[in-house]
Amino acid sequence: MYDSMDINEIDQIHITSSNTLDSNQRILIDVRDKYEYILGNIQNSVNIPYNYLALMPENYLNLHSIYYIYCDTGSKSRKLCIHLKQLGYQVIDLIGGYSHYHQHD
């Protein structure tokens, strides 16, 4: 079901020298549980747990910003990106999630 829609994906997040993403309209969202986020996260990300974002995206997102979304391994964030794209949000999945990022940072 979820693989039927193409989504944008990236395999690396590049932080600029000012420690922010390239644009003020690009927001990095960690959809793991709060305790996982506290144990480690990508710099400047915000934590919005998967279920909150999946059920009530309008409470957290707008249709004009670009959101980079990651989970632990990339599977939940991919499913969520497909769902959010169907709703009209501009989302990009971080391939491999935090585990992949943490290995290469």
N, C-alpha and C positions, 0 to 999 in steps of 0.2 A: 504494500500500500504506500509506504513512505518513499520508496525509491522511484516512484513514477514521476516525480517533479525534480527538475534540475534546480540546484541551489548553488550559490556562490560559495567557494571554499578557498581557504588559504592554509599554508602549512607553517607559516612563521608570522609572528607579530614583531614589527620593528618599532622600537621606542626611540623617539628623537632625543637629541641632546637635552632638551628641556623636560624630559621624562613624561611626555604626553604623546598620544597618537598624533598622526600627521594633521588631523583636522579637529576643530572643536566639535564638529557634528558627528564624529565617530566615537562611539562609546563601547567599551569592552565590558561584557557581562559574563560573570561566572555563575552558572546555574546549578552548581553543586550545593549540598547542604551547608548550612552555616559553619558547622564544626570543621568540615573539609576546607572551607575558605579560610578559616582562622589558622589552620595548620600550614597553609601555603597558598599563594595566589599570584597571578600576574600583576605586576605593578600597575596601579591606577585603574584596576578593574573594580566593578561594583558587584555585590552579591545579591542576586535575585533567584531564590531557589526555583528549580524546574517547574514544580507544580503551580507556584504562584504565577509565573510568567505564562505558562500554558493555559491556565484557566482565566486569567485576568490581564492580558497584555495591555489593554487600554489604560490600566492604572500605572503602567511603568514606561510605555513606549509611545512615540508619536510616529506618524507616517513620513516625516521629513528627515529624520536622522538615520544614520547608518550604524548598525549594531553588529559588533563582532561577538559571537557567542561561543563559549566553551564549557565543557564539563570535564570529567576526569579522563576519559579515554576517547571521546568524540562521538560515541553512539547516541547518547541522549541529546546532545547539542544538535546533531544532524537531524534527528526527528523533530526537534523543536523548531529548527530553522525552516524545515519544510512546512510545518504548521503555520508559522508566523508569516512566511512568504505568501501562503494561500490567503492570508488575511490582509495582505497588502503592505507588510512591513519590509524594510530594506535590511536584510540580515546576511551575515557572512559567517560560515562555520569554520572554526579553527580545527583543522584536521588533526586527529590524535589527542586533542584536548590538553589539559594541564600536564598530563604524564609526558607527552611528547615535548611540550614547551620546556618543562623542568629538566629533561635530559639534555636539551640543547641551549639552555641559557647561559 
